[in-house]
Amino acid sequence: MFRLVGSTAKRTSGAVNSVVSTPAGLLVSRIVASAAAIVTSPMIARSTGADGRGLIAAAMTVLMIVPIALALGLPWAVRRRCALSLDGRDLVVRSAQVLSLAMLVPAVVIGLVLNATLLSALPNAAKVWLLVGLALTPLIISRNCLYSLLVVQNRFRALFLATVSQPLTNVILILILFVSGSLNIASAIATTTTSILVSYILTSSIDDSKKFGKLVSLRSLLRESLASAGAQISEIASYRLNQLVLLPFIGSAALGNYAVAVNIALAPAPVGQAIGTATFRESANLDTIGKKEIAARTLNASVSIGFCAMLGILAVTPWAVPFFFGSEFRAAVMAAQILGIGLIFVVANYTLTSNMIAQGLNLRASFAQYIGFVVGLLAVIGFGVAFGLTGAAVGSVVGFATTSLASSVLLKVNISAWMPRWSGLVNSIRILRGKA
């Protein structure tokens, strides 16, 4: 019996290792992160209520968006430079880490301003933890640049370990606080800040590049990153900033429901990130015809698997929301289903943006993301004020679709690539398995 158990455990371990050592590991790591959010959300919601959940969602949005905004597209620039040539990877990474240090002061200043305005309702302890988290911005930028290096090196297993460290650490800490009855707004923010630091330490230990040495031209690297900044900033803002902007318009209770809806509906979105990341290096090095072909192929793969994910979200949300979060969050069901329809666009947008950046169309990627963000923000506020939680969800989907339309036009992708197909679903699986 013990031999059987040992043999089964060994086979299972081998299977898991083989999966995370391929591009599918990118998807698994994103699923772990999404699952972590779904696991912790009910504990946070039950401990802090809808109002507290809304304030925490707003604070988490700040901790997510500010470091990405202040990175100014640096991780994208590192990824493309290393994709074109790995020879100078150490110089590129070191230079990016030097540039990231300049973002410490702006991050803290932004935190102080937000604590005095939009987030003034946070308890004082929570405000302190938020500032500590924002002070880690240079480390977050450096860590994300290291992620980009691991991607183009095809070190998927190392990337998996690095990316799951933060959500898993956060789940463990939240669980401990929940069981001990110590989970509140301040401690929830503290767990995120602590998990960020843990993930940076682990990622740095995995990185095999030389820590000291010569640098590339900082001005040249900064110029290249700024061209991609719009795409990266607007992308994350389109999916998360509305949770901060909506606070004064619909209130913290409704925002708590909206945060729950987003966590559930967009949980499968990482499949788009995984497909785009897995094909980034290939897309960067193809000729003109090849670049057009891979853009259409990966888009169809994303749309096809995104369509399947959308059907799953529409099926599970009516019972999953009240079961996991309680009847207090039943209002999130309709919003989650509306956002579930928008999931197709979110999955596709990750792939479209990745292809544009890989192919050197940085400004086009930024424009597409900007226009989607602006239209979406206006729609979220307008529909949110008029129709509350449901209107905000509709507004978000309008923004997602606008980005998809603009990206498709600028990348010159044929509309037929937007038709879900069985062949597209098969291709998405092949890409994730590293067989495409």
C-alpha positions as CSV (number, residue, x, y, z in Angstrom):
1,M,0.0,0.0,0.0
2,F,2.8,2.4,0.9
3,R,4.5,1.6,-2.3
4,L,1.3,2.4,-4.2
5,V,0.9,5.7,-2.4
6,G,4.6,6.6,-3.0
7,S,4.3,5.6,-6.7
8,T,1.2,7.7,-7.1
9,A,2.7,10.7,-5.4
10,K,5.8,10.4,-7.5
11,R,3.8,10.3,-10.8
12,T,1.6,13.2,-9.6
13,S,4.7,15.3,-8.7
14,G,6.3,14.5,-12.1
15,A,3.1,15.5,-14.0
16,V,2.9,18.8,-12.1
17,N,6.6,19.5,-12.8
18,S,6.1,18.8,-16.5
19,V,3.2,21.2,-16.7
20,V,4.8,24.1,-14.9
21,S,7.9,23.7,-17.0
22,T,6.0,24.6,-20.1
23,P,4.0,27.7,-21.1
24,A,1.1,26.1,-19.4
25,G,2.9,26.9,-16.2
26,L,2.1,30.6,-16.9
27,L,-1.6,29.8,-17.0
28,V,-1.4,27.7,-13.8
29,S,0.4,30.4,-11.9
30,R,-2.3,33.0,-13.0
31,I,-5.0,30.5,-12.0
32,V,-3.3,30.1,-8.6
33,A,-3.3,33.9,-8.2
34,S,-7.0,34.2,-9.3
35,A,-8.0,31.2,-7.1
36,A,-6.1,32.9,-4.2
37,A,-8.2,36.0,-4.6
38,I,-11.4,33.9,-4.7
39,V,-10.4,32.0,-1.6
40,T,-9.5,35.1,0.4
41,S,-12.4,37.2,-0.7
42,P,-15.0,35.4,1.3
43,M,-12.9,35.5,4.4
44,I,-12.3,39.2,4.0
45,A,-15.9,39.9,3.1
46,R,-17.2,38.0,6.2
47,S,-14.7,39.7,8.5
48,T,-15.1,43.3,7.3
49,G,-18.5,43.4,5.6
50,A,-19.4,45.0,2.3
51,D,-18.2,48.4,3.4
52,G,-14.8,47.1,4.6
53,R,-14.5,44.9,1.5
54,G,-15.0,48.0,-0.7
55,L,-12.3,49.9,1.1
56,I,-9.9,47.0,0.9
57,A,-10.6,46.6,-2.8
58,A,-9.8,50.3,-3.3
59,A,-6.5,50.0,-1.3
60,M,-5.6,46.8,-3.2
61,T,-6.2,48.6,-6.5
62,V,-3.7,51.3,-5.4
63,L,-1.1,48.8,-4.5
64,M,-1.6,47.1,-7.9
65,I,-1.8,50.1,-10.2
66,V,0.7,52.6,-8.8
67,P,3.8,50.3,-9.2
68,I,2.7,49.4,-12.7
69,A,2.1,53.0,-13.6
70,L,5.4,54.2,-12.2
71,A,7.2,51.4,-14.0
72,L,6.6,53.4,-17.2
73,G,6.6,50.3,-19.4
74,L,10.0,49.2,-18.2
75,P,9.1,45.4,-17.9
76,W,7.8,45.5,-21.5
77,A,11.1,47.2,-22.7
78,V,13.2,44.6,-20.8
79,R,11.1,41.8,-22.4
80,R,11.5,43.0,-25.9
81,R,15.2,43.8,-25.7
82,C,15.9,40.4,-24.2
83,A,13.7,38.7,-26.7
84,L,15.7,40.2,-29.6
85,S,19.0,39.3,-28.0
86,L,19.8,37.5,-24.7
87,D,23.5,38.3,-24.9
88,G,23.1,41.6,-23.0
89,R,20.4,40.5,-20.6
90,D,22.5,41.2,-17.5
91,L,23.1,44.8,-18.5
92,V,19.5,45.4,-19.4
93,V,18.2,44.0,-16.1
94,R,20.7,45.9,-14.0
95,S,19.8,49.2,-15.8
96,A,16.1,48.6,-15.3
97,Q,16.7,48.1,-11.6
98,V,18.6,51.4,-11.4
99,L,15.8,53.2,-13.1
100,S,13.3,51.7,-10.7
101,L,14.9,53.3,-7.7
102,A,13.7,56.7,-8.9
103,M,10.1,55.7,-8.3
104,L,10.3,55.5,-4.5
105,V,9.5,59.1,-3.7
106,P,6.6,59.5,-6.3
107,A,5.0,56.3,-5.0
108,V,5.0,57.5,-1.3
109,V,3.7,61.0,-2.3
110,I,0.8,59.4,-4.3
111,G,0.0,57.3,-1.2
112,L,0.0,60.4,1.1
113,V,-2.4,62.2,-1.3
114,L,-4.7,59.2,-1.6
115,N,-4.8,58.7,2.2
116,A,-5.9,62.3,2.5
117,T,-8.6,62.2,-0.2
118,L,-10.1,59.1,-1.8
119,L,-9.0,56.7,1.0
120,S,-9.5,59.0,3.9
121,A,-12.1,56.5,5.3
122,L,-9.3,53.9,5.9
123,P,-8.3,53.4,9.6
124,N,-5.0,55.0,10.5
125,A,-3.2,51.6,10.7
126,A,-4.4,50.7,7.2
127,K,-3.1,54.0,5.9
128,V,0.4,53.2,7.3
129,W,0.4,49.7,5.8
130,L,-0.6,51.2,2.4
131,L,2.3,53.6,2.5
132,V,4.7,50.8,3.4
133,G,3.4,48.8,0.5
134,L,3.8,51.7,-1.9
135,A,7.4,52.2,-0.6
136,L,8.1,48.8,-2.1
137,T,7.4,50.1,-5.6
138,P,11.0,49.9,-6.8
139,L,11.2,46.3,-5.7
140,I,8.0,45.5,-7.5
141,I,9.3,47.1,-10.7
142,S,12.6,45.2,-10.4
143,R,10.7,41.9,-9.8
144,N,8.4,42.4,-12.8
145,C,11.5,43.1,-15.0
146,L,12.9,39.8,-13.8
147,Y,9.7,38.1,-14.7
148,S,10.2,39.4,-18.3
149,L,13.7,38.0,-18.4
150,L,12.5,34.5,-17.2
151,V,9.8,34.6,-19.9
152,V,12.2,35.1,-22.8
153,Q,14.6,32.6,-21.3
154,N,11.8,30.0,-21.3
155,R,12.4,29.3,-17.6
156,F,8.8,28.6,-17.0
157,R,9.3,26.5,-13.9
158,A,11.3,29.3,-12.2
159,L,8.7,31.8,-13.4
160,F,5.9,29.7,-11.9
161,L,7.6,29.6,-8.5
162,A,8.3,33.3,-8.6
163,T,4.7,34.3,-9.5
164,V,2.8,32.0,-7.2
165,S,4.9,33.1,-4.1
166,Q,2.9,36.3,-3.5
167,P,-0.7,34.9,-3.8
168,L,0.2,31.8,-1.8
169,T,1.9,33.8,1.0
170,N,-1.1,36.1,1.0
171,V,-3.6,33.2,1.4
172,I,-1.6,31.7,4.3
173,L,-1.5,35.0,6.1
174,I,-5.2,35.8,5.5
175,L,-6.1,32.3,6.7
176,I,-4.1,32.7,9.9
177,L,-5.7,36.1,10.6
178,F,-9.2,34.8,9.8
179,V,-9.0,31.8,12.1
180,S,-7.5,33.9,14.9
181,G,-10.2,36.5,14.5
182,S,-7.6,39.2,13.7
183,L,-8.6,39.9,10.1
184,N,-9.6,43.5,9.6
185,I,-9.0,46.2,7.0
186,A,-5.5,47.1,8.3
187,S,-4.3,43.5,8.6
188,A,-5.7,42.6,5.2
189,I,-3.6,45.4,3.6
190,A,-0.6,44.3,5.7
191,T,-0.7,40.8,4.3
192,T,-0.5,42.1,0.8
193,T,2.5,44.3,1.6
194,T,4.2,41.4,3.3
195,S,3.6,39.0,0.4
196,I,5.0,41.5,-2.0
197,L,8.3,41.6,-0.1
198,V,8.4,37.7,0.1
199,S,7.9,37.5,-3.7
200,Y,10.7,39.9,-4.4
201,I,13.1,38.0,-2.2
202,L,12.2,34.7,-3.9
203,T,12.4,36.1,-7.4
204,S,15.8,37.7,-6.8
205,S,17.1,34.4,-5.5
206,I,16.0,32.6,-8.7
207,D,17.6,35.2,-11.0
208,D,21.0,34.0,-12.2
209,S,22.1,37.3,-13.8
210,K,25.1,39.2,-12.4
211,K,24.0,41.8,-9.8
212,F,26.8,44.3,-10.5
213,G,28.5,45.5,-13.6
214,K,28.1,47.8,-16.6
215,L,24.8,49.3,-17.7
216,V,23.2,50.1,-21.0
217,S,22.2,53.6,-21.8
218,L,19.6,54.6,-19.2
219,R,18.2,57.3,-21.5
220,S,17.8,54.8,-24.4
221,L,16.1,52.2,-22.2
222,L,13.8,54.8,-20.6
223,R,12.8,56.2,-24.0
224,E,11.9,52.7,-25.2
225,S,10.0,51.9,-22.0
226,L,8.0,55.2,-22.2
227,A,6.7,54.2,-25.7
228,S,5.2,51.1,-24.0
229,A,4.1,52.8,-20.8
230,G,0.7,53.8,-22.1
231,A,-0.2,50.2,-23.0
232,Q,0.9,48.8,-19.6
233,I,-0.6,51.6,-17.5
234,S,-3.9,51.7,-19.4
235,E,-4.2,47.9,-19.5
236,I,-4.1,47.5,-15.7
237,A,-6.1,50.7,-15.2
238,S,-8.9,49.4,-17.4
239,Y,-9.4,46.3,-15.3
240,R,-8.7,47.7,-11.8
241,L,-8.8,51.5,-11.6
242,N,-12.5,51.6,-11.8
243,Q,-12.6,50.0,-8.4
244,L,-11.0,53.1,-7.0
245,V,-12.8,55.7,-9.1
246,L,-16.2,54.2,-8.4
247,L,-15.9,54.6,-4.6
248,P,-17.3,58.1,-4.3
249,F,-20.1,57.3,-6.9
250,I,-21.6,54.1,-5.8
251,G,-20.3,53.8,-2.2
252,S,-18.2,51.2,-0.5
253,A,-20.9,48.6,-0.1
254,A,-21.7,48.5,-3.8
255,L,-18.0,48.6,-4.6
256,G,-17.5,45.6,-2.3
257,N,-20.1,43.7,-4.5
258,Y,-18.3,44.9,-7.7
259,A,-14.9,43.7,-6.4
260,V,-16.4,40.3,-5.8
261,A,-17.9,40.3,-9.3
262,V,-14.6,41.2,-10.9
263,N,-12.7,38.5,-9.0
264,I,-15.0,35.8,-10.1
265,A,-15.8,36.9,-13.7
266,L,-12.2,37.7,-14.7
267,A,-10.6,34.7,-12.9
268,P,-10.0,32.9,-16.3
269,A,-8.5,36.1,-17.9
270,P,-4.9,34.9,-17.2
271,V,-5.2,32.4,-20.1
272,G,-4.8,35.4,-22.4
273,Q,-1.7,36.5,-20.6
274,A,-0.3,33.0,-20.8
275,I,-0.9,32.7,-24.6
276,G,0.6,36.2,-25.2
277,T,3.6,35.6,-23.0
278,A,4.3,32.1,-24.5
279,T,4.4,33.5,-28.1
280,F,6.1,36.9,-27.3
281,R,9.6,35.9,-28.4
282,E,8.5,34.2,-31.6
283,S,6.3,37.2,-32.5
284,A,9.3,39.6,-32.0
285,N,11.6,37.7,-34.3
286,L,9.3,36.8,-37.3
287,D,9.2,38.6,-40.7
288,T,6.3,40.8,-41.7
289,I,4.1,38.0,-43.0
290,G,4.9,35.8,-40.0
291,K,4.0,38.6,-37.6
292,K,0.6,39.1,-39.2
293,E,-0.1,35.4,-39.1
294,I,0.9,34.9,-35.5
295,A,-1.3,37.8,-34.4
296,A,-4.3,36.3,-36.1
297,R,-3.5,32.8,-34.9
298,T,-3.0,33.7,-31.2
299,L,-6.1,36.0,-31.2
300,N,-8.3,33.2,-32.5
301,A,-6.8,30.9,-29.9
302,S,-7.6,33.4,-27.1
303,V,-11.1,34.1,-28.4
304,S,-11.9,30.4,-28.7
305,I,-10.7,29.5,-25.2
306,G,-12.2,32.8,-23.8
307,F,-15.6,31.8,-25.2
308,C,-15.5,28.5,-23.3
309,A,-14.5,30.3,-20.1
310,M,-17.3,32.8,-20.5
311,L,-19.9,30.0,-20.7
312,G,-18.4,28.5,-17.5
313,I,-18.7,31.9,-15.7
314,L,-22.3,32.4,-16.8
315,A,-23.1,28.9,-15.5
316,V,-21.5,29.0,-12.0
317,T,-22.0,32.6,-10.8
318,P,-25.7,32.3,-9.8
319,W,-24.9,29.7,-7.1
320,A,-21.2,30.4,-6.5
321,V,-21.5,34.0,-5.3
322,P,-24.1,33.4,-2.6
323,F,-22.5,30.1,-1.6
324,F,-19.0,31.4,-1.1
325,F,-19.6,35.0,-0.1
326,G,-23.0,34.9,1.6
327,S,-26.4,36.4,0.8
328,E,-25.1,39.9,1.5
329,F,-23.2,39.7,-1.8
330,R,-26.1,38.3,-3.9
331,A,-26.2,41.7,-5.8
332,A,-22.8,40.8,-7.3
333,V,-24.4,37.9,-9.4
334,M,-25.7,40.0,-12.3
335,A,-22.6,42.2,-12.4
336,A,-20.4,39.0,-12.5
337,Q,-22.4,37.6,-15.4
338,I,-22.2,40.9,-17.3
339,L,-18.4,41.0,-16.7
340,G,-18.3,37.4,-17.7
341,I,-19.4,38.4,-21.2
342,G,-16.6,40.9,-21.3
343,L,-14.1,38.2,-20.4
344,I,-13.7,37.3,-24.1
345,F,-12.4,40.8,-24.8
346,V,-10.1,40.8,-21.8
347,V,-8.5,37.5,-22.8
348,A,-8.1,38.8,-26.4
349,N,-6.7,42.1,-25.3
350,Y,-3.8,40.5,-23.5
351,T,-2.8,38.7,-26.7
352,L,-3.3,41.7,-29.0
353,T,-1.2,43.9,-26.7
354,S,1.5,41.3,-26.4
355,N,1.8,41.0,-30.1
356,M,2.0,44.8,-30.7
357,I,4.7,45.2,-28.1
358,A,6.7,42.2,-29.4
359,Q,6.5,43.6,-33.0
360,G,7.7,47.1,-32.0
361,L,4.3,48.7,-32.3
362,N,4.5,50.2,-28.8
363,L,2.7,53.5,-29.6
364,R,-0.2,51.7,-31.3
365,A,-0.5,49.4,-28.3
366,S,-0.5,52.4,-26.0
367,F,-3.1,54.2,-28.1
368,A,-5.5,51.2,-28.2
369,Q,-5.2,50.8,-24.4
370,Y,-5.6,54.5,-23.8
371,I,-8.8,54.9,-25.9
372,G,-10.3,51.8,-24.3
373,F,-9.4,53.1,-20.8
374,V,-10.9,56.5,-21.5
375,V,-14.1,55.2,-23.1
376,G,-14.4,52.6,-20.3
377,L,-13.9,55.0,-17.5
378,L,-16.5,57.4,-18.8
379,A,-18.9,54.5,-19.4
380,V,-18.3,53.1,-15.9
381,I,-18.9,56.4,-14.2
382,G,-21.9,57.3,-16.4
383,F,-23.6,54.0,-16.2
384,G,-22.6,53.5,-12.6
385,V,-24.2,56.7,-11.5
386,A,-27.3,56.0,-13.5
387,F,-27.8,52.3,-12.9
388,G,-25.5,51.5,-9.9
389,L,-23.6,48.2,-9.7
390,T,-25.0,46.7,-12.9
391,G,-24.4,49.9,-14.9
392,A,-20.7,49.9,-13.7
393,A,-20.3,46.4,-15.0
394,V,-21.8,47.3,-18.4
395,G,-19.5,50.3,-18.6
396,S,-16.4,48.1,-18.0
397,V,-17.4,45.8,-20.8
398,V,-17.8,48.8,-23.1
399,G,-14.2,49.7,-22.3
400,F,-12.9,46.2,-22.8
401,A,-14.6,46.0,-26.2
402,T,-13.3,49.4,-27.3
403,T,-9.7,48.3,-26.6
404,S,-10.3,45.1,-28.6
405,L,-11.7,47.0,-31.6
406,A,-8.9,49.6,-31.6
407,S,-6.2,46.9,-31.2
408,S,-7.6,44.7,-34.0
409,V,-7.7,47.7,-36.4
410,L,-4.2,48.9,-35.5
411,L,-2.7,45.4,-35.7
412,K,-4.7,44.8,-39.0
413,V,-6.2,41.5,-37.8
414,N,-9.0,40.1,-40.0
415,I,-12.4,40.0,-38.3
416,S,-12.6,36.3,-39.0
417,A,-10.0,35.8,-36.2
418,W,-12.7,36.8,-33.7
419,M,-14.9,33.8,-34.5
420,P,-14.5,31.1,-31.9
421,R,-13.5,27.8,-33.5
422,W,-12.7,24.3,-32.3
423,S,-9.3,24.6,-34.1
424,G,-8.6,27.8,-32.1
425,L,-9.3,26.0,-28.9
426,V,-7.0,23.1,-29.9
427,N,-4.3,25.7,-30.9
428,S,-4.6,27.4,-27.5
429,I,-4.0,24.2,-25.7
430,R,-1.0,23.5,-28.0
431,I,0.5,26.9,-27.3
432,L,0.1,26.4,-23.5
433,R,1.7,23.0,-23.8
434,G,4.6,24.5,-25.8
435,K,3.8,22.4,-28.8
436,A,2.7,25.2,-31.2
